[in-house]
Structure formats: C-alpha cells, structure tokens
C-alpha cells in the first residue's frame, strides 16, 4: 500500500456567497445549509485521497461560533487529518467574510469520518496518510485522540 504526505489533501478551499434562499426570515443562514457545505468540502478531500466512492460515516462534532448573514462569503477550508484501513477523518474550518468591509470571522469547525467503498458498497483499503509538517502531525495526533473517544463512547452504548 502506498503512503501519502502531499499537501494537496490540506487547504482545499470552497467558497459560496450566501443568498436569501440559504437564510431564515431574519437573514441568518440556516445551520443545515452550513452543514451541507461542510460535508461537500470534506467529500472533495476524501474522494481525491481515496480515488473511489466515499460516504460520510459520521460527523464527530460541529461547533458554530458566529452567525452568517445573507451576502456573506462563506469559505470552507478542509484537511485530511488521519487515515485508517478504509476510513479517514477530515477537518473543515468555515470562515465568513463580510465582503464590503473585508472583515473575516471564524464561523464553524467540524470533524467528519468518511469510508471508502467499492462498487458493491463494501469498505476498501485506502493509502496510509503520513503527516509531514508539524501542523499535520498535530492534527494527526488530535484525530487519534478523537478516534479513541469515539471508540469509548461506542462501547458505552453497547
């Protein structure tokens, strides 16, 4: 199995202008819209890494820090944090920009797990991701801690 430490799996950027159909009557963008965009951004990274069909297996958490308004530019930045046999964790940071003033603010952060699948919808192995930079190693270590916490929670539920 080959390994990957390429920076092409970090820093993927997708931007969207928030329109009235994204918002509630008060002009605040709905959280579900942001969640869908987060999933889309993570899907791109997971698919480009695995080069096969991938599905969202879980969303570990999404933290919303500030509201987004109609007219704001929403920018999603994603990184591959860690891989396992057939799964991978992707982190996504969401930033909002008030385009007239240029003010940028941290809107949300999320961690998603994707699983690579073959044509029969069975999990398939993916390449190992080897973090190369200090920042990538930090994300890898934190992802390992989140994975362990998820495993403990799953055992508690059983």
C-alpha positions in Angstrom: 0.0 0.0 0.0 1.4 3.4 -0.9 1.6 6.3 1.5 0.8 10.0 1.0 2.1 13.1 2.7 1.0 15.5 0.0 -0.3 19.0 0.9 -3.0 18.6 -1.8 -5.1 17.0 0.9 -5.0 20.0 3.1 -6.1 23.5 2.3 -8.8 22.6 -0.2 -10.9 25.7 -0.4 -14.5 26.1 -1.5 -16.3 29.4 -1.3 -20.0 30.3 -1.6 -21.9 33.6 -1.4 -24.9 33.2 0.9 -28.1 34.1 -0.7 -31.7 34.8 0.7 -32.7 31.2 -0.1 -30.0 30.0 2.4 -31.4 32.0 5.2 -34.3 32.4 7.6 -36.6 35.5 7.6 -34.1 37.4 9.9 -31.3 37.0 7.3 -29.3 34.4 9.2 -28.0 31.5 7.2 -29.5 28.2 8.4 -27.1 25.8 10.2 -28.3 23.0 7.9 -27.0 24.9 4.9 -23.6 25.3 6.5 -23.6 21.6 7.5 -24.3 20.6 3.9 -21.4 22.8 2.6 -19.1 21.3 5.3 -20.0 17.8 4.1 -19.4 18.8 0.5 -16.0 20.2 1.2 -14.9 17.1 3.2 -16.3 14.9 0.4 -13.9 16.5 -2.1 -10.9 15.8 0.0 -11.9 12.3 0.9 -12.7 11.4 -2.8 -9.4 12.9 -4.0 -7.5 11.0 -1.5 -9.2 7.6 -1.8 -9.9 7.9 -5.6 -13.0 5.8 -5.1 -16.6 6.2 -3.9 -16.7 7.6 -0.3 -19.6 8.1 2.1 -19.9 10.2 5.3 -19.8 7.7 8.2 -20.1 10.2 11.0 -19.8 13.8 12.0 -17.9 13.9 15.2 -18.9 17.4 16.0 -19.8 20.8 14.5 -19.2 23.9 16.6 -20.9 27.1 15.4 -19.1 30.2 16.7 -20.8 33.1 14.9 -23.7 33.7 12.6 -23.6 34.0 8.9 -25.7 36.5 7.0 -27.1 36.9 3.5 -24.4 38.4 1.4 -21.5 37.0 3.3 -18.9 34.9 1.5 -18.6 31.6 3.2 -15.2 29.9 2.8 -14.6 26.3 3.8 -11.0 25.0 4.3 -10.5 21.3 4.7 -7.7 19.0 5.6 -7.2 15.2 5.8 -6.2 14.6 9.4 -5.8 10.8 9.6 -6.5 7.6 7.8 -7.2 4.0 8.9 -7.8 0.9 6.9 -10.8 2.1 4.9 -11.7 5.3 6.7 -10.4 8.8 7.1 -11.0 11.9 9.3 -11.4 15.2 7.5 -11.4 18.5 9.4 -13.2 21.6 8.0 -12.9 25.2 9.1 -15.6 27.6 8.0 -14.9 31.3 7.7 -17.3 34.1 6.8 -16.4 37.4 5.1 -18.5 40.5 5.1 -17.4 41.4 1.5 -18.0 45.1 1.7 -15.8 45.6 4.8 -13.5 42.6 4.3 -14.0 41.5 7.9 -13.4 37.8 8.2 -14.5 35.7 11.2 -14.3 32.0 12.2 -17.8 30.6 11.8 -17.6 26.9 12.5 -15.4 23.9 12.7 -16.2 20.2 12.1 -14.7 16.8 12.0 -16.1 14.1 9.7 -15.3 10.5 9.1 -15.6 9.1 5.6 -15.4 5.4 4.5 -14.1 4.3 1.1 -16.4 1.9 -0.7 -16.1 -0.4 -3.8 -18.9 -0.9 -6.4 -20.6 -3.4 -4.1 -20.7 -0.8 -1.2 -18.1 -2.7 0.8 -15.3 -0.9 2.6 -12.0 -0.9 0.7 -8.5 -0.2 1.9 -7.1 3.3 1.3 -3.5 4.6 1.2 -1.9 5.4 4.5 -1.6 9.1 5.2 1.8 10.1 6.8 1.7 13.7 8.1 4.9 15.6 7.1 4.6 19.0 8.8 4.4 20.0 12.4 0.8 21.2 11.9 -0.2 18.0 10.1 1.3 15.9 12.9 -0.6 17.9 15.4 -3.9 17.3 13.5 -3.0 13.6 13.2 -2.4 13.3 17.0 -5.7 15.1 17.8 -7.6 12.9 15.3 -6.2 9.8 17.1 -7.5 11.2 20.4 -10.9 11.8 18.9 -11.0 8.3 17.4 -10.2 6.8 20.8 -13.0 8.9 22.4 -15.5 7.7 19.7 -14.5 4.1 20.4 -15.0 4.5 24.1 -18.5 6.1 23.5 -19.4 3.2 21.2 -18.5 0.7 23.9 -20.6 2.6 26.5 -23.6 2.4 24.2 -23.3 -1.3 23.7 
